[in-house]
Amino acid sequence: MKEIIEYTDYRKYIQDYYEERKRCSAFSWREFARVAGFSSPVYLKYICDGKKNLSLGAAGSVANAMGLAGFESTYFVLMVSYAHAKDDGAKRAAFEERCALARAHRVHVLGNEEFDYFKSWKNPVLRELAPHMPGAKPLEMARVCKPVITAAEVSETLNFLVKMNLLKRDRNGNYRQTEKSVSMGSVDAVPVAAREMQRQMGEFAIKALDLPLSERDMSGTVLGLTQKSYERIKKEIVDFRHRVAAIATEDDETERVYRLNVHLFPVSEPLKKGIKKEVRK
């Protein structure tokens, strides 16, 4: 069985623990539940199947039943806290606490760097900007960012990008990208951080409405859709983004860094079935 630090899903950890014990003995869900203090012999099985949730109050008892103590027990409880957090803020707090706990014990949490990358707009912007400003000092880069940031923020961000191997620095101090693009991994915490970046970029988009039309392009339309049409449009958006990314790689030079937001979201509750669109003739 893997070390607990390699898990992000507490249900998966419980399941793997049970299967490991089962292979070596006559261990049963009933026995597992009894040791953990549950009256229902199948409660922990239901938790692993996603039919029940493990409460924070019971998480410590389950950790003890699995022989976890100290750092590992706290880590397990934080996995439970993250899984059942009610909003992104609570999820971020639980994940960052888990990472801090891991760092204190000199272990690595899967997805930690990816989480940090997607939670701030400065990371993708400077990843694009730095390679096209050879010889520039952090203060110069800071002044061309929108919004303007400090030289210290630039230095911190560049160091992080180099550490993540998203930028490389040559002997002359210039930066180059290691890959053409960055995509989200499969770690479940990463989309939580990405939503925070999307919020930041959404706020920038609102402010960009005041820019001259020659510097920005914004449009939109309101559509009445079926679920089938919605899924088709989502695929069209993915294909469109891929085509845009391909266009961006055709030129080796960069004159300005842009953010492209593509939004498709509901502005009504689901309608009752049977309501048809009015067809204009």
C-alpha positions in Angstrom: 0.0 0.0 0.0 1.2 3.5 -0.9 2.2 6.1 1.8 -0.7 8.2 2.9 1.1 11.3 1.5 0.5 9.9 -2.0 -3.3 10.1 -1.6 -5.6 13.0 -2.2 -8.9 11.0 -1.8 -9.6 9.7 1.7 -12.1 7.2 0.4 -9.4 5.6 -1.8 -7.1 5.4 1.2 -9.7 3.6 3.3 -10.5 1.2 0.5 -6.8 0.4 -0.1 -6.2 -0.1 3.6 -9.2 -2.5 3.8 -8.0 -4.5 0.8 -4.4 -4.7 2.2 -5.7 -6.0 5.5 -8.1 -8.4 3.7 -5.2 -10.0 1.7 -3.3 -10.8 4.9 -6.1 -11.9 7.2 -9.8 -12.6 7.7 -10.4 -8.8 8.1 -14.0 -7.7 7.3 -16.0 -4.5 6.9 -17.8 -5.5 10.1 -14.6 -5.8 12.1 -13.3 -2.5 10.6 -16.5 -0.7 11.5 -16.4 -2.1 15.1 -12.8 -0.9 15.7 -13.7 2.5 14.3 -16.7 2.8 16.6 -19.6 2.5 14.1 -22.6 0.4 14.9 -23.4 -0.3 11.2 -21.2 -3.1 9.9 -21.3 -1.7 6.3 -20.9 2.0 7.1 -17.3 2.2 6.1 -18.0 0.3 2.9 -20.8 2.8 2.1 -18.2 5.6 2.6 -15.8 4.0 0.1 -18.6 3.5 -2.4 -19.5 7.2 -2.1 -23.0 6.5 -0.6 -22.1 8.1 2.8 -19.7 10.8 3.8 -17.2 10.6 6.7 -17.7 13.4 9.2 -14.8 15.4 10.5 -15.8 14.2 14.0 -15.5 10.6 13.1 -12.3 11.0 10.9 -10.0 10.8 13.9 -11.6 7.5 15.0 -11.2 6.0 11.5 -7.6 7.2 11.4 -6.9 5.4 14.8 -8.6 2.3 13.5 -6.2 2.2 10.6 -3.2 2.7 12.9 -2.5 6.2 11.8 -0.9 8.5 14.4 0.7 12.0 14.6 1.4 13.6 11.2 -0.4 10.8 9.3 -3.5 11.0 11.3 -3.7 14.8 10.9 -3.1 14.4 7.2 -6.0 12.0 6.9 -8.3 14.3 8.7 -7.3 17.2 6.4 -8.1 15.0 3.4 -11.6 14.6 4.8 -11.9 18.3 5.5 -10.9 19.1 2.0 -13.4 16.6 0.4 -16.4 18.0 2.3 -15.5 21.7 2.3 -18.5 23.8 1.3 -16.8 26.3 -0.9 -13.5 27.0 -2.8 -12.2 29.1 0.1 -12.5 26.3 2.6 -11.1 23.8 0.1 -8.1 26.0 -0.6 -7.5 26.4 3.2 -7.6 22.7 3.8 -5.3 21.9 0.8 -2.8 24.6 1.8 -2.8 23.3 5.4 -2.2 19.8 4.1 0.8 21.1 2.1 2.2 23.1 5.0 2.0 19.9 7.2 3.7 17.9 4.5 6.5 20.5 4.1 7.1 20.5 7.9 7.7 16.8 7.6 9.8 17.1 4.4 7.4 15.2 2.2 5.8 16.3 -1.0 2.0 16.6 -1.7 0.9 15.6 -5.2 -0.4 18.6 -7.0 1.1 21.2 -4.7 3.1 23.0 -7.4 0.2 22.8 -9.9 -2.1 24.3 -7.3 0.3 27.1 -6.7 0.7 27.8 -10.4 -3.0 28.1 -11.2 -4.0 30.2 -8.2 -2.4 33.4 -9.4 -2.6 35.3 -12.7 1.0 36.4 -12.4 2.3 32.9 -13.1 1.0 32.5 -16.7 1.5 36.2 -17.6 5.1 36.2 -16.6 5.7 32.8 -18.1 4.7 34.5 -21.4 6.3 37.8 -20.8 9.8 37.0 -19.4 11.1 35.1 -22.5 10.3 38.0 -24.7 12.1 40.6 -22.5 15.7 39.5 -22.7 18.0 41.5 -20.4 15.0 43.1 -18.6 15.2 43.5 -14.8 12.3 42.5 -12.6 11.2 46.2 -12.2 11.0 46.6 -16.0 8.8 43.5 -16.2 6.7 44.7 -13.3 5.9 48.0 -15.1 4.5 46.3 -18.2 2.2 44.0 -16.4 -1.5 44.9 -16.3 -2.2 45.6 -13.5 1.3 46.8 -12.5 3.0 44.7 -9.8 6.2 45.1 -7.8 9.7 44.0 -8.7 9.6 41.7 -5.7 6.5 39.9 -7.0 8.2 39.4 -10.4 11.3 37.9 -8.8 9.2 35.6 -6.6 7.1 34.5 -9.6 10.1 33.9 -11.9 11.9 31.9 -9.2 8.7 29.7 -8.8 8.4 29.2 -12.5 12.0 28.1 -12.8 11.6 25.8 -9.8 8.5 24.2 -11.5 10.6 23.8 -14.7 8.2 26.0 -16.7 11.0 28.5 -17.4 14.7 28.0 -17.8 17.3 30.7 -17.2 20.4 30.7 -19.4 23.9 31.9 -18.4 23.1 35.4 -19.5 20.1 35.6 -17.2 17.5 35.4 -19.9 14.4 33.1 -19.7 12.9 30.6 -22.2 9.8 28.4 -21.9 10.4 24.7 -21.5 7.0 23.9 -23.1 4.6 25.8 -25.4 1.6 25.5 -23.1 0.5 24.4 -19.6 -2.6 22.4 -18.9 -4.2 21.2 -15.7 -3.2 17.8 -14.3 -5.6 15.2 -12.8 -5.1 16.3 -9.2 -8.5 17.3 -7.8 -7.2 20.4 -6.0 -5.9 22.0 -9.2 -9.4 23.0 -10.6 -10.1 24.8 -7.3 -7.0 27.0 -7.8 -7.9 27.4 -11.5 -11.3 28.8 -10.5 -9.5 31.4 -8.4 -7.4 32.4 -11.4 -10.6 32.6 -13.6 -12.2 34.9 -11.0 -9.1 37.2 -11.2 -9.1 37.1 -15.0 -12.9 37.8 -15.0 -12.3 40.9 -12.9 -9.6 42.0 -15.4 -12.0 41.5 -18.2 -14.5 43.9 -16.6 -11.9 46.6 -16.3 -10.8 46.0 -19.9 -14.2 47.2 -21.1 -12.8 50.7 -20.6 -10.0 50.1 -23.1 -10.2 51.4 -26.7 -11.9 49.0 -29.1 -8.6 48.8 -31.0 -7.1 47.0 -27.9 -9.8 44.6 -27.0 -12.5 42.5 -28.5 -15.6 41.5 -26.5 -18.9 40.2 -27.6 -21.6 37.8 -26.5 -24.9 36.2 -27.3 -27.8 34.7 -25.3 -28.9 31.3 -26.5 -31.7 28.9 -25.7 -30.2 25.4 -25.6 -30.9 21.7 -25.0 -28.4 19.7 -23.0 -27.3 18.1 -26.3 -26.7 21.5 -27.9 -24.8 22.6 -24.9 -22.4 19.7 -25.0 -21.8 20.3 -28.8 -21.0 23.9 -28.1 -18.6 23.0 -25.3 -16.7 20.8 -27.8 -16.7 23.6 -30.3 -15.1 25.9 -27.7 -12.4 23.3 -26.9 -11.6 23.0 -30.6 -11.6 26.8 -31.0 -9.2 27.2 -28.1 -6.9 24.6 -29.7 -7.0 26.5 -33.0 -6.2 29.8 -31.2 -3.3 28.2 -29.4 -1.9 26.9 -32.7 -2.1 30.4 -34.2 -0.2 31.8 -31.2 2.7 29.4 -31.8 3.1 30.4 -35.4 5.2 33.4 -34.5 8.4 33.2 -32.5 8.1 36.8 -31.3 5.6 38.4 -28.9 4.6 42.0 -29.0 2.0 41.9 -26.2 0.6 39.3 -23.7 -3.2 38.8 -24.0 -5.8 36.8 -22.0 -8.6 35.1 -23.9 -11.7 34.4 -21.8 -14.5 32.2 -23.3 -17.5 32.0 -21.1 -20.6 29.7 -21.5 -22.8 29.7 -18.5 -26.6 29.5 -17.5 -28.6 32.7 -17.0 -31.8 30.8 -16.1 -32.9 27.8 -14.2 -33.8 24.6 -16.2 -37.1 25.0 -18.0 -39.9 22.4 -17.9 -39.8 19.9 -20.7 -42.1 20.5 -23.6 -41.4 24.2 -24.0 -40.5 24.9 -27.6 -38.6 27.8 -29.0 -40.7 30.2 -31.0 -39.7 30.0 -34.7 -39.7 33.4 -36.5 -40.8 33.4 -40.1 
